[in-house]
Amino acid sequence: MKNLIFLILFCFSTNIYAQSEIDSIYISPRKQKLINDPLTPSKAAFYSSVIPGLGQVYTRRYWMIPIVYGGLGASAYYYNFNNKEMNKYRTAYKRRLAGYFDDEYIDIIPENEKLLEGMKFHRRYKDFSFIFLVGTYVLNIIDANVGAHLLQFNVSEDLSFSPYIESDYFDFSQSAGIKFKINLD
């Protein structure tokens, strides 16, 4: 127990300075302009709503573009695939009701009710794919906006972390605890 208290006191009695390397980081004039412009988040969101991924290009977060188009492309692909399969099942069902038994599912699915179940299955997943497509599009816009906001997040170079322990917290008859104080000078 003594070792644990000593370790806690030792770790929290030193000052920890964050962002000491901020002076060595070069910020391009274009990025500085984006940081200072208060309309950057709304512009990025607008650009991403017009053309998905354009807001990420505007804020120079190029690594997000394949993720955006991957999500949009996968959702669109599965929407198209399930739409085609749903139409195949529906066409086969309608042809069987009309008296034609020459569809591609005659050997695999002899019952008409199973064709309806297959059609409902693919319709449900077509709807899910559409929801994912719209969701990916909306997340693209939100990501562009939040990414632009995070560009403007300014942290002071003087950020320091210096916790201390007050002596009245060690009155074990009442309660025990540690108080942390963060100074933003």
LORO-49735 format. One record per residue (C-alpha): z, y, x; chain; residue number from 1; residue in one letter. Coordinates in steps of 0.05 Angstrom, whole numbers, plus 5000, padded with zeros to 4 digits. Example, Ala and Ser with C-alpha at 12.3 -4.5 7.8 and 13.67 -1.06 7.14 Angstrom:
! LORO-49735
<rec><z>5156</z><y>4910</y><x>5246</x><cadena>A</cadena><num>1</num><residuo>a</residuo></rec>
<rec><z>5143</z><y>4979</y><x>5273</x><cadena>A</cadena><num>2</num><residuo>s</residuo></rec>
***
This chain:
! LORO-49735
<rec><z>5000</z><y>5000</y><x>5000</x><cadena>A</cadena><num>1</num><residuo>m</residuo></rec>
<rec><z>5016</z><y>5047</y><x>5057</x><cadena>A</cadena><num>2</num><residuo>k</residuo></rec>
<rec><z>4948</z><y>5033</y><x>5089</x><cadena>A</cadena><num>3</num><residuo>n</residuo></rec>
<rec><z>4913</z><y>5049</y><x>5023</x><cadena>A</cadena><num>4</num><residuo>l</residuo></rec>
<rec><z>4949</z><y>5115</y><x>5016</x><cadena>A</cadena><num>5</num><residuo>i</residuo></rec>
<rec><z>4934</z><y>5132</y><x>5089</x><cadena>A</cadena><num>6</num><residuo>f</residuo></rec>
<rec><z>4860</z><y>5115</y><x>5079</x><cadena>A</cadena><num>7</num><residuo>l</residuo></rec>
<rec><z>4856</z><y>5159</y><x>5016</x><cadena>A</cadena><num>8</num><residuo>i</residuo></rec>
<rec><z>4891</z><y>5217</y><x>5051</x><cadena>A</cadena><num>9</num><residuo>l</residuo></rec>
<rec><z>4847</z><y>5209</y><x>5113</x><cadena>A</cadena><num>10</num><residuo>f</residuo></rec>
<rec><z>4782</z><y>5207</y><x>5074</x><cadena>A</cadena><num>11</num><residuo>c</residuo></rec>
<rec><z>4798</z><y>5265</y><x>5029</x><cadena>A</cadena><num>12</num><residuo>f</residuo></rec>
<rec><z>4829</z><y>5311</y><x>5080</x><cadena>A</cadena><num>13</num><residuo>s</residuo></rec>
<rec><z>4764</z><y>5326</y><x>5115</x><cadena>A</cadena><num>14</num><residuo>t</residuo></rec>
<rec><z>4711</z><y>5374</y><x>5091</x><cadena>A</cadena><num>15</num><residuo>n</residuo></rec>
<rec><z>4644</z><y>5345</y><x>5072</x><cadena>A</cadena><num>16</num><residuo>i</residuo></rec>
<rec><z>4586</z><y>5393</y><x>5076</x><cadena>A</cadena><num>17</num><residuo>y</residuo></rec>
<rec><z>4524</z><y>5380</y><x>5036</x><cadena>A</cadena><num>18</num><residuo>a</residuo></rec>
<rec><z>4453</z><y>5405</y><x>5050</x><cadena>A</cadena><num>19</num><residuo>q</residuo></rec>
<rec><z>4465</z><y>5425</y><x>5122</x><cadena>A</cadena><num>20</num><residuo>s</residuo></rec>
<rec><z>4391</z><y>5410</y><x>5135</x><cadena>A</cadena><num>21</num><residuo>e</residuo></rec>
<rec><z>4365</z><y>5459</y><x>5083</x><cadena>A</cadena><num>22</num><residuo>i</residuo></rec>
<rec><z>4345</z><y>5510</y><x>5135</x><cadena>A</cadena><num>23</num><residuo>d</residuo></rec>
<rec><z>4299</z><y>5460</y><x>5170</x><cadena>A</cadena><num>24</num><residuo>s</residuo></rec>
<rec><z>4259</z><y>5445</y><x>5106</x><cadena>A</cadena><num>25</num><residuo>i</residuo></rec>
<rec><z>4194</z><y>5483</y><x>5100</x><cadena>A</cadena><num>26</num><residuo>y</residuo></rec>
<rec><z>4175</z><y>5505</y><x>5029</x><cadena>A</cadena><num>27</num><residuo>i</residuo></rec>
<rec><z>4102</z><y>5523</y><x>5020</x><cadena>A</cadena><num>28</num><residuo>s</residuo></rec>
<rec><z>4085</z><y>5590</y><x>4988</x><cadena>A</cadena><num>29</num><residuo>p</residuo></rec>
<rec><z>4054</z><y>5554</y><x>4928</x><cadena>A</cadena><num>30</num><residuo>r</residuo></rec>
<rec><z>4117</z><y>5514</y><x>4916</x><cadena>A</cadena><num>31</num><residuo>k</residuo></rec>
<rec><z>4160</z><y>5577</y><x>4924</x><cadena>A</cadena><num>32</num><residuo>q</residuo></rec>
<rec><z>4117</z><y>5610</y><x>4871</x><cadena>A</cadena><num>33</num><residuo>k</residuo></rec>
<rec><z>4128</z><y>5551</y><x>4824</x><cadena>A</cadena><num>34</num><residuo>l</residuo></rec>
<rec><z>4203</z><y>5555</y><x>4837</x><cadena>A</cadena><num>35</num><residuo>i</residuo></rec>
<rec><z>4206</z><y>5629</y><x>4822</x><cadena>A</cadena><num>36</num><residuo>n</residuo></rec>
<rec><z>4161</z><y>5629</y><x>4760</x><cadena>A</cadena><num>37</num><residuo>d</residuo></rec>
<rec><z>4204</z><y>5620</y><x>4697</x><cadena>A</cadena><num>38</num><residuo>p</residuo></rec>
<rec><z>4144</z><y>5593</y><x>4658</x><cadena>A</cadena><num>39</num><residuo>l</residuo></rec>
<rec><z>4131</z><y>5535</y><x>4705</x><cadena>A</cadena><num>40</num><residuo>t</residuo></rec>
<rec><z>4165</z><y>5482</y><x>4660</x><cadena>A</cadena><num>41</num><residuo>p</residuo></rec>
<rec><z>4127</z><y>5504</y><x>4597</x><cadena>A</cadena><num>42</num><residuo>s</residuo></rec>
<rec><z>4061</z><y>5508</y><x>4635</x><cadena>A</cadena><num>43</num><residuo>k</residuo></rec>
<rec><z>4072</z><y>5438</y><x>4663</x><cadena>A</cadena><num>44</num><residuo>a</residuo></rec>
<rec><z>4088</z><y>5411</y><x>4594</x><cadena>A</cadena><num>45</num><residuo>a</residuo></rec>
<rec><z>4027</z><y>5445</y><x>4564</x><cadena>A</cadena><num>46</num><residuo>f</residuo></rec>
<rec><z>3981</z><y>5418</y><x>4619</x><cadena>A</cadena><num>47</num><residuo>y</residuo></rec>
<rec><z>4008</z><y>5348</y><x>4609</x><cadena>A</cadena><num>48</num><residuo>s</residuo></rec>
<rec><z>3997</z><y>5353</y><x>4534</x><cadena>A</cadena><num>49</num><residuo>s</residuo></rec>
<rec><z>3924</z><y>5373</y><x>4544</x><cadena>A</cadena><num>50</num><residuo>v</residuo></rec>
<rec><z>3908</z><y>5321</y><x>4598</x><cadena>A</cadena><num>51</num><residuo>i</residuo></rec>
<rec><z>3962</z><y>5269</y><x>4613</x><cadena>A</cadena><num>52</num><residuo>p</residuo></rec>
<rec><z>3985</z><y>5274</y><x>4685</x><cadena>A</cadena><num>53</num><residuo>g</residuo></rec>
<rec><z>3959</z><y>5345</y><x>4695</x><cadena>A</cadena><num>54</num><residuo>l</residuo></rec>
<rec><z>4030</z><y>5373</y><x>4691</x><cadena>A</cadena><num>55</num><residuo>g</residuo></rec>
<rec><z>4050</z><y>5326</y><x>4747</x><cadena>A</cadena><num>56</num><residuo>q</residuo></rec>
<rec><z>3991</z><y>5352</y><x>4788</x><cadena>A</cadena><num>57</num><residuo>v</residuo></rec>
<rec><z>4012</z><y>5423</y><x>4773</x><cadena>A</cadena><num>58</num><residuo>y</residuo></rec>
<rec><z>4082</z><y>5410</y><x>4801</x><cadena>A</cadena><num>59</num><residuo>t</residuo></rec>
<rec><z>4054</z><y>5368</y><x>4858</x><cadena>A</cadena><num>60</num><residuo>r</residuo></rec>
<rec><z>4088</z><y>5304</y><x>4837</x><cadena>A</cadena><num>61</num><residuo>r</residuo></rec>
<rec><z>4026</z><y>5261</y><x>4849</x><cadena>A</cadena><num>62</num><residuo>y</residuo></rec>
<rec><z>4064</z><y>5196</y><x>4853</x><cadena>A</cadena><num>63</num><residuo>w</residuo></rec>
<rec><z>4077</z><y>5199</y><x>4777</x><cadena>A</cadena><num>64</num><residuo>m</residuo></rec>
<rec><z>4003</z><y>5199</y><x>4758</x><cadena>A</cadena><num>65</num><residuo>i</residuo></rec>
<rec><z>3992</z><y>5124</y><x>4767</x><cadena>A</cadena><num>66</num><residuo>p</residuo></rec>
<rec><z>4054</z><y>5110</y><x>4727</x><cadena>A</cadena><num>67</num><residuo>i</residuo></rec>
<rec><z>4030</z><y>5155</y><x>4670</x><cadena>A</cadena><num>68</num><residuo>v</residuo></rec>
<rec><z>3961</z><y>5125</y><x>4668</x><cadena>A</cadena><num>69</num><residuo>y</residuo></rec>
<rec><z>3987</z><y>5055</y><x>4677</x><cadena>A</cadena><num>70</num><residuo>g</residuo></rec>
<rec><z>4031</z><y>5062</y><x>4616</x><cadena>A</cadena><num>71</num><residuo>g</residuo></rec>
<rec><z>3976</z><y>5095</y><x>4575</x><cadena>A</cadena><num>72</num><residuo>l</residuo></rec>
<rec><z>3924</z><y>5044</y><x>4598</x><cadena>A</cadena><num>73</num><residuo>g</residuo></rec>
<rec><z>3967</z><y>4983</y><x>4584</x><cadena>A</cadena><num>74</num><residuo>a</residuo></rec>
<rec><z>3986</z><y>5009</y><x>4515</x><cadena>A</cadena><num>75</num><residuo>s</residuo></rec>
<rec><z>3914</z><y>5024</y><x>4498</x><cadena>A</cadena><num>76</num><residuo>a</residuo></rec>
<rec><z>3891</z><y>4956</y><x>4524</x><cadena>A</cadena><num>77</num><residuo>y</residuo></rec>
<rec><z>3941</z><y>4918</y><x>4482</x><cadena>A</cadena><num>78</num><residuo>y</residuo></rec>
<rec><z>3927</z><y>4961</y><x>4421</x><cadena>A</cadena><num>79</num><residuo>y</residuo></rec>
<rec><z>3853</z><y>4944</y><x>4427</x><cadena>A</cadena><num>80</num><residuo>n</residuo></rec>
<rec><z>3866</z><y>4870</y><x>4442</x><cadena>A</cadena><num>81</num><residuo>f</residuo></rec>
<rec><z>3912</z><y>4861</y><x>4382</x><cadena>A</cadena><num>82</num><residuo>n</residuo></rec>
<rec><z>3865</z><y>4900</y><x>4337</x><cadena>A</cadena><num>83</num><residuo>n</residuo></rec>
<rec><z>3807</z><y>4854</y><x>4355</x><cadena>A</cadena><num>84</num><residuo>k</residuo></rec>
<rec><z>3849</z><y>4791</y><x>4345</x><cadena>A</cadena><num>85</num><residuo>e</residuo></rec>
<rec><z>3875</z><y>4816</y><x>4278</x><cadena>A</cadena><num>86</num><residuo>m</residuo></rec>
<rec><z>3804</z><y>4829</y><x>4255</x><cadena>A</cadena><num>87</num><residuo>n</residuo></rec>
<rec><z>3783</z><y>4759</y><x>4278</x><cadena>A</cadena><num>88</num><residuo>k</residuo></rec>
<rec><z>3839</z><y>4727</y><x>4237</x><cadena>A</cadena><num>89</num><residuo>y</residuo></rec>
<rec><z>3823</z><y>4771</y><x>4176</x><cadena>A</cadena><num>90</num><residuo>r</residuo></rec>
<rec><z>3749</z><y>4755</y><x>4180</x><cadena>A</cadena><num>91</num><residuo>t</residuo></rec>
<rec><z>3762</z><y>4681</y><x>4186</x><cadena>A</cadena><num>92</num><residuo>a</residuo></rec>
<rec><z>3810</z><y>4683</y><x>4126</x><cadena>A</cadena><num>93</num><residuo>y</residuo></rec>
<rec><z>3760</z><y>4722</y><x>4084</x><cadena>A</cadena><num>94</num><residuo>k</residuo></rec>
<rec><z>3704</z><y>4673</y><x>4102</x><cadena>A</cadena><num>95</num><residuo>r</residuo></rec>
<rec><z>3746</z><y>4613</y><x>4084</x><cadena>A</cadena><num>96</num><residuo>r</residuo></rec>
<rec><z>3762</z><y>4644</y><x>4016</x><cadena>A</cadena><num>97</num><residuo>l</residuo></rec>
<rec><z>3687</z><y>4654</y><x>4006</x><cadena>A</cadena><num>98</num><residuo>a</residuo></rec>
<rec><z>3675</z><y>4580</y><x>4020</x><cadena>A</cadena><num>99</num><residuo>g</residuo></rec>
<rec><z>3651</z><y>4582</y><x>4093</x><cadena>A</cadena><num>100</num><residuo>y</residuo></rec>
<rec><z>3688</z><y>4537</y><x>4141</x><cadena>A</cadena><num>101</num><residuo>f</residuo></rec>
<rec><z>3650</z><y>4553</y><x>4205</x><cadena>A</cadena><num>102</num><residuo>d</residuo></rec>
<rec><z>3700</z><y>4601</y><x>4239</x><cadena>A</cadena><num>103</num><residuo>d</residuo></rec>
<rec><z>3727</z><y>4591</y><x>4309</x><cadena>A</cadena><num>104</num><residuo>e</residuo></rec>
<rec><z>3796</z><y>4572</y><x>4284</x><cadena>A</cadena><num>105</num><residuo>y</residuo></rec>
<rec><z>3777</z><y>4514</y><x>4239</x><cadena>A</cadena><num>106</num><residuo>i</residuo></rec>
<rec><z>3798</z><y>4461</y><x>4289</x><cadena>A</cadena><num>107</num><residuo>d</residuo></rec>
<rec><z>3861</z><y>4497</y><x>4312</x><cadena>A</cadena><num>108</num><residuo>i</residuo></rec>
<rec><z>3886</z><y>4527</y><x>4247</x><cadena>A</cadena><num>109</num><residuo>i</residuo></rec>
<rec><z>3865</z><y>4487</y><x>4185</x><cadena>A</cadena><num>110</num><residuo>p</residuo></rec>
<rec><z>3912</z><y>4523</y><x>4136</x><cadena>A</cadena><num>111</num><residuo>e</residuo></rec>
<rec><z>3894</z><y>4591</y><x>4108</x><cadena>A</cadena><num>112</num><residuo>n</residuo></rec>
<rec><z>3968</z><y>4613</y><x>4107</x><cadena>A</cadena><num>113</num><residuo>e</residuo></rec>
<rec><z>3971</z><y>4605</y><x>4183</x><cadena>A</cadena><num>114</num><residuo>k</residuo></rec>
<rec><z>3911</z><y>4652</y><x>4189</x><cadena>A</cadena><num>115</num><residuo>l</residuo></rec>
<rec><z>3950</z><y>4704</y><x>4149</x><cadena>A</cadena><num>116</num><residuo>l</residuo></rec>
<rec><z>4010</z><y>4694</y><x>4195</x><cadena>A</cadena><num>117</num><residuo>e</residuo></rec>
<rec><z>3966</z><y>4704</y><x>4256</x><cadena>A</cadena><num>118</num><residuo>g</residuo></rec>
<rec><z>3936</z><y>4767</y><x>4225</x><cadena>A</cadena><num>119</num><residuo>m</residuo></rec>
<rec><z>4006</z><y>4795</y><x>4211</x><cadena>A</cadena><num>120</num><residuo>k</residuo></rec>
<rec><z>4029</z><y>4777</y><x>4281</x><cadena>A</cadena><num>121</num><residuo>f</residuo></rec>
<rec><z>3973</z><y>4815</y><x>4314</x><cadena>A</cadena><num>122</num><residuo>h</residuo></rec>
<rec><z>3979</z><y>4874</y><x>4266</x><cadena>A</cadena><num>123</num><residuo>r</residuo></rec>
<rec><z>4053</z><y>4880</y><x>4283</x><cadena>A</cadena><num>124</num><residuo>r</residuo></rec>
<rec><z>4039</z><y>4880</y><x>4358</x><cadena>A</cadena><num>125</num><residuo>y</residuo></rec>
<rec><z>3981</z><y>4928</y><x>4348</x><cadena>A</cadena><num>126</num><residuo>k</residuo></rec>
<rec><z>4030</z><y>4976</y><x>4315</x><cadena>A</cadena><num>127</num><residuo>d</residuo></rec>
<rec><z>4080</z><y>4966</y><x>4372</x><cadena>A</cadena><num>128</num><residuo>f</residuo></rec>
<rec><z>4025</z><y>4981</y><x>4422</x><cadena>A</cadena><num>129</num><residuo>s</residuo></rec>
<rec><z>4008</z><y>5045</y><x>4386</x><cadena>A</cadena><num>130</num><residuo>f</residuo></rec>
<rec><z>4082</z><y>5066</y><x>4386</x><cadena>A</cadena><num>131</num><residuo>i</residuo></rec>
<rec><z>4084</z><y>5052</y><x>4461</x><cadena>A</cadena><num>132</num><residuo>f</residuo></rec>
<rec><z>4020</z><y>5093</y><x>4471</x><cadena>A</cadena><num>133</num><residuo>l</residuo></rec>
<rec><z>4049</z><y>5153</y><x>4434</x><cadena>A</cadena><num>134</num><residuo>v</residuo></rec>
<rec><z>4116</z><y>5143</y><x>4469</x><cadena>A</cadena><num>135</num><residuo>g</residuo></rec>
<rec><z>4084</z><y>5142</y><x>4538</x><cadena>A</cadena><num>136</num><residuo>t</residuo></rec>
<rec><z>4045</z><y>5205</y><x>4521</x><cadena>A</cadena><num>137</num><residuo>y</residuo></rec>
<rec><z>4108</z><y>5241</y><x>4498</x><cadena>A</cadena><num>138</num><residuo>v</residuo></rec>
<rec><z>4147</z><y>5217</y><x>4559</x><cadena>A</cadena><num>139</num><residuo>l</residuo></rec>
<rec><z>4091</z><y>5244</y><x>4603</x><cadena>A</cadena><num>140</num><residuo>n</residuo></rec>
<rec><z>4101</z><y>5313</y><x>4573</x><cadena>A</cadena><num>141</num><residuo>i</residuo></rec>
<rec><z>4177</z><y>5309</y><x>4578</x><cadena>A</cadena><num>142</num><residuo>i</residuo></rec>
<rec><z>4172</z><y>5285</y><x>4650</x><cadena>A</cadena><num>143</num><residuo>d</residuo></rec>
<rec><z>4127</z><y>5343</y><x>4669</x><cadena>A</cadena><num>144</num><residuo>a</residuo></rec>
<rec><z>4175</z><y>5392</y><x>4637</x><cadena>A</cadena><num>145</num><residuo>n</residuo></rec>
<rec><z>4237</z><y>5362</y><x>4669</x><cadena>A</cadena><num>146</num><residuo>v</residuo></rec>
<rec><z>4204</z><y>5355</y><x>4737</x><cadena>A</cadena><num>147</num><residuo>g</residuo></rec>
<rec><z>4185</z><y>5429</y><x>4735</x><cadena>A</cadena><num>148</num><residuo>a</residuo></rec>
<rec><z>4256</z><y>5447</y><x>4715</x><cadena>A</cadena><num>149</num><residuo>h</residuo></rec>
<rec><z>4283</z><y>5407</y><x>4773</x><cadena>A</cadena><num>150</num><residuo>l</residuo></rec>
<rec><z>4238</z><y>5446</y><x>4820</x><cadena>A</cadena><num>151</num><residuo>l</residuo></rec>
<rec><z>4276</z><y>5508</y><x>4798</x><cadena>A</cadena><num>152</num><residuo>q</residuo></rec>
<rec><z>4344</z><y>5476</y><x>4806</x><cadena>A</cadena><num>153</num><residuo>f</residuo></rec>
<rec><z>4376</z><y>5518</y><x>4861</x><cadena>A</cadena><num>154</num><residuo>n</residuo></rec>
<rec><z>4435</z><y>5492</y><x>4899</x><cadena>A</cadena><num>155</num><residuo>v</residuo></rec>
<rec><z>4472</z><y>5540</y><x>4944</x><cadena>A</cadena><num>156</num><residuo>s</residuo></rec>
<rec><z>4470</z><y>5526</y><x>5018</x><cadena>A</cadena><num>157</num><residuo>e</residuo></rec>
<rec><z>4545</z><y>5537</y><x>5020</x><cadena>A</cadena><num>158</num><residuo>d</residuo></rec>
<rec><z>4561</z><y>5478</y><x>4976</x><cadena>A</cadena><num>159</num><residuo>l</residuo></rec>
<rec><z>4624</z><y>5445</y><x>5004</x><cadena>A</cadena><num>160</num><residuo>s</residuo></rec>
<rec><z>4671</z><y>5391</y><x>4981</x><cadena>A</cadena><num>161</num><residuo>f</residuo></rec>
<rec><z>4743</z><y>5399</y><x>5003</x><cadena>A</cadena><num>162</num><residuo>s</residuo></rec>
<rec><z>4792</z><y>5358</y><x>4963</x><cadena>A</cadena><num>163</num><residuo>p</residuo></rec>
<rec><z>4866</z><y>5367</y><x>4972</x><cadena>A</cadena><num>164</num><residuo>y</residuo></rec>
<rec><z>4928</z><y>5333</y><x>4946</x><cadena>A</cadena><num>165</num><residuo>i</residuo></rec>
<rec><z>4982</z><y>5373</y><x>4912</x><cadena>A</cadena><num>166</num><residuo>e</residuo></rec>
<rec><z>5052</z><y>5352</y><x>4928</x><cadena>A</cadena><num>167</num><residuo>s</residuo></rec>
<rec><z>5077</z><y>5354</y><x>4856</x><cadena>A</cadena><num>168</num><residuo>d</residuo></rec>
<rec><z>5029</z><y>5297</y><x>4840</x><cadena>A</cadena><num>169</num><residuo>y</residuo></rec>
<rec><z>5070</z><y>5250</y><x>4882</x><cadena>A</cadena><num>170</num><residuo>f</residuo></rec>
<rec><z>5131</z><y>5254</y><x>4838</x><cadena>A</cadena><num>171</num><residuo>d</residuo></rec>
<rec><z>5126</z><y>5181</y><x>4818</x><cadena>A</cadena><num>172</num><residuo>f</residuo></rec>
<rec><z>5181</z><y>5188</y><x>4766</x><cadena>A</cadena><num>173</num><residuo>s</residuo></rec>
<rec><z>5132</z><y>5225</y><x>4720</x><cadena>A</cadena><num>174</num><residuo>q</residuo></rec>
<rec><z>5061</z><y>5208</y><x>4740</x><cadena>A</cadena><num>175</num><residuo>s</residuo></rec>
<rec><z>5014</z><y>5201</y><x>4800</x><cadena>A</cadena><num>176</num><residuo>a</residuo></rec>
<rec><z>4945</z><y>5229</y><x>4811</x><cadena>A</cadena><num>177</num><residuo>g</residuo></rec>
<rec><z>4897</z><y>5265</y><x>4857</x><cadena>A</cadena><num>178</num><residuo>i</residuo></rec>
<rec><z>4867</z><y>5332</y><x>4843</x><cadena>A</cadena><num>179</num><residuo>k</residuo></rec>
<rec><z>4796</z><y>5349</y><x>4867</x><cadena>A</cadena><num>180</num><residuo>f</residuo></rec>
<rec><z>4771</z><y>5419</y><x>4876</x><cadena>A</cadena><num>181</num><residuo>k</residuo></rec>
<rec><z>4699</z><y>5437</y><x>4891</x><cadena>A</cadena><num>182</num><residuo>i</residuo></rec>
<rec><z>4686</z><y>5507</y><x>4917</x><cadena>A</cadena><num>183</num><residuo>n</residuo></rec>
<rec><z>4617</z><y>5537</y><x>4906</x><cadena>A</cadena><num>184</num><residuo>l</residuo></rec>
<rec><z>4620</z><y>5598</y><x>4951</x><cadena>A</cadena><num>185</num><residuo>d</residuo></rec>
***
